[in-house]
Structure formats: structure tokens, C-alpha cells
Amino acid sequence: MALQQDHLSVSASTDRPPRTALVLMGGGARTAYQAGALQALASLLPPDRPFPFDILVGTSAGALNATFLASQACHGAQAFHRLADFWSRLRSHQVYHLPRTPLSQWSRWATALGVTLSARHHGAALDSMPLVNTLHRAIDLTGIDRALAQGAIQALAVTASSYSSGVHWTFCQTADASPDLPWSRPGRRAEMQPVTIEHLMASSAIPFLFPATPLWVDGALEYFGDGSMRQISPLAPAVDLGATQILAIGVGQPQRNGLVNTTPTPGTPHRPPTLGSIAGHAMASVFHDTLQADVEQIERFNARLEGLPQALRRELPFQPTQILTLQPSASLDALAQAHVQALPSELHRVLDGLGALSGEGAALSSYLLFEPGFIQALMQMGASDVMARRGEFLAFLTPRPA
């Protein structure tokens, strides 16, 4: 009920114009799925159609996608093709690298030692500085200002989780000041700040793997990690920003047991999970997809609102929020297992030592597999999933008469 009341308190009032939001969830390399889905979506639109989303909201790697699109929104649907091109050219060495020791290229133990020392000194196993350089080259932050000034979009929002305070923060850049911004709800707050590469690094700082990023909020310096942590209301920022309809794209698992048969064969010994399996399970918990629960809350509110007499509905300061969601149709863990050989050799040795290259352990590698085979397979799945429901997407994006 608390979640439902949270949405009720910020639902768009009837005097606000219709606004369409795109919400992109996080998941490391898995979010290439979103690029493929959105490119397919663009192919369904007229070539001269303006950018179809007024509000862009992203978390973790979904924040990178949302910000890239915001920077290209003045180019209309071409922005989606450019996002797909960015993902098609991305490689793991452009996102992270393992700490190096003189013997790490030959010894698994030397590599593990480097990872251990890095974790002790930097609070993370991997160096994410390559991603900083990649984002500076790929994202034109001034393009966001142009898109807002020209009305191509109305708002961009990215989320991150504060290690310092435990608060889930949303950083908003909007076309105009709103009396409702910034908001402050239990466990989540917002602040008006131009989105920078630092915000993206904070939002996508996968715990244990990427180092925390410092940001100034509410006049104090706090350290932030991945926005997927502690995220209980992924759709709430879009509603707070005035969305009347939302397309949300997640990268969660359709089923966790689709990768391997977890029932032991009679007569075989029960084996405890490997360290890689435990790490993969922990990572899945960090990126636990709360999207569906949030959707169900909004749909319940919509149903109750529709059940009221029309005259009463016109007097209420709320209106229904149309939701359309998209999730992968097949197991991304299983897909990753088919491509683990493409991982950088040093990381491959470490994950192999953890038992994270096969079975349920492959879940961990799916967040780090920024390599062509896996990326293209994800993008193809995203495109296929959109085309299988093309009627729904066309109906969602067809402008309604005023």
C-alpha cells in the first residue's frame, strides 16, 4: 500500500499535457537488449517522426542508454539507430580492465592477487576508468541542452544509490522549472542537476565490481553506487515528472531455472553452489527487477479510477497512467554461457576459478560480456521481441487526438 500511495501522491494532474516516458532498467552488458529493441521500434515509425518520448528515465547501464538518447533526441528516430551503432562497436576493454601485475597474463593467481589488492584499495575488483573515457567520447552532453531547449524532450532523469546515506537519488534535468521538483519521498529523493558523466558513472557503479563515485547532493558530498540497489519504485520518477504513458524496458530473467536442471539425478551427490554461482545470485539480487510489482500497483490504481463515476473522475487531480513493458523472452544467463569464451582472457581465468563460466555461475558473466557475439545476440533478441508485439507498440506510440 505504501508504494501505491507514493504513486497516488505524485500522479499527473489533469491540467498537465500528455507526456510519454521511456524507462530503462539496469543490468550491465545485458542492456544491449534495449538498444536492439529501440532500433526495431524506430523502424516502425515514420522516418520524419520527431523523437517519440518526452521523458527519459534510466538506472545503471539503462541510465547510459537514456542519456545517450537524450543527447541525440534532436535527430528524431535516428537517435535509436545511433544507440544501436554505439553498442555494436563497444568492447569490454572500453568499459573496464582488471588490475595488472607483472605475471597476470600467465597466472590465474597473479591476476587474482591484483583483483584482491584493487578491492582493498579502491573498494572494487575492476577499474572502470575506460568507461569514463568511452562515455566522454560517445555522449555529447551539450546535445541534452539542445534537446531540452528545442522541445525534443522535456526531462532526463538518472538514478543512483547513496552508500553514505542509503537514500535512492534521482538527478533531473528538465526543460522548465516545476513547482513539484525536486521531490522527497521515503527512501528516495530528487535533485535538479545537469546530468554529467559523473552521474552516469555513479548510476552504473555495479557493487563490488566498479568503484563508488562521489557526487554533491543537498550541499554534501556522498558516495554513490549502482541505482538498481534499493530501487523499489522504478516507475515513480517518470510519474513524478508528469508521464501519462510509460514504456519500460527491463533486462530481467523470464525464469532463473531455465539455464540448468537444478534437480539432482538420483544417486548423484548434492553439491553446494560455487562461489561464482553465489556471486551470480547476489548480482541478480542487486538487479532484482521490481518493475512488474510497480506496474501492478499503477494498474490497480488505474482500475479503481476507471471504476469511479465519470463526473467524479473529472473532479479528481489524478489521471490514469498507461503502461507498456518489455522484457527478454529467453534466458540471458543461458545466452551468456554460450559466449563466455569471448571474455578478456584475464577475466576469463578469474571467473573460471570462481566457477562462474557455466551453469548458474554464468549469470555473473552476463553483466560483463561487452563483446560482439553476446551484444549482437542481445540486440537481435530485443528486436525480435518488439516485432513479435509490433501492434502493441504501434498503438502505444500513435498520437492520440487532443
Order of alpha helices (4+ residues) and beta strands (2+ residues): alpha-beta-alpha-beta-alpha-alpha-alpha-alpha-alpha-beta-beta-beta-beta-alpha-beta-beta-alpha-beta-alpha-alpha-alpha-beta-alpha-alpha-alpha-alpha-alpha
